[in-house]
Amino acid sequence: MKNCNIELIVMLTHNDRTIANACEIFEQCKNSKAKFYGLKERGLPLEEMKSLFGYMKACGKKTVLEVVKYTEKECMEGAKTAIECGADILMGTLFFDSVNEFCKQNNLKYVPFIGKVTSHPSILEGIIETMIDEANNYLEKGVYGLSLLGYRYTGNSEKLIQNFIPQVNAPVCVAGSINSYKRLDEVKSASAWAFTIGGAFFENKFGETHNEQINKVCEYINSC
């Protein structure tokens, strides 16, 4: 069934870092149609992150911390940062049982990467069927959803997105490198739960101001 309520997660990030003027940008677009806003774990001092997340929540937004780390220690540190900042969702990290248990104990929605993820910016490798099996295994362990780096995939991105999402009965966020209406159409066709846009807004791929671009994308993705 076609999803006519796909969520845009606005990432105040570029090149896998939170931008230095994230507070200023959020102030400009806090009344936009997007309900979800996110930061990366690096780029801003912790106290600024905490303050910005608090302000986002006061403005009625859901908050996401995306952690692009790959060791268990780093991923756990990211989860602890998410809790300290009061984030609603921890997105990213490779899946670790320890991180999953920590998130469950602290009522933090966990949306880990799926497949073999390496490098900065992230690269996704793997066999589609194996990733589907992996995702369903994580769901059995209690994760909230999955983060699919569809457009960072070394294989056929459209095939991955179209095959993965219908076979995973949970929220799937297509994260990274969504920078065109063609890719929005593919995300829409697959009925993803959500998708992220960060760098494309700073590169004005959908218009001029952040506010204008966010509203255009929200209206486009949810037109049925």
JONOR-V891302 format. One record per helix or strand of 3 or more residues. SS is the DSSP state (H for helix, E for strand). FROM is the first residue (numbers start at 1). TO is the last residue. If there is no record, write none. Layout:
SS FROM TO
SS FROM TO
This chain:
E 7 11
H 22 29
E 36 40
H 46 58
E 62 67
H 72 85
E 89 92
H 97 105
E 109 113
E 116 118
E 123 125
H 128 140
E 145 148
H 150 152
H 157 167
E 171 174
H 181 190
E 194 197
H 199 202
H 210 221
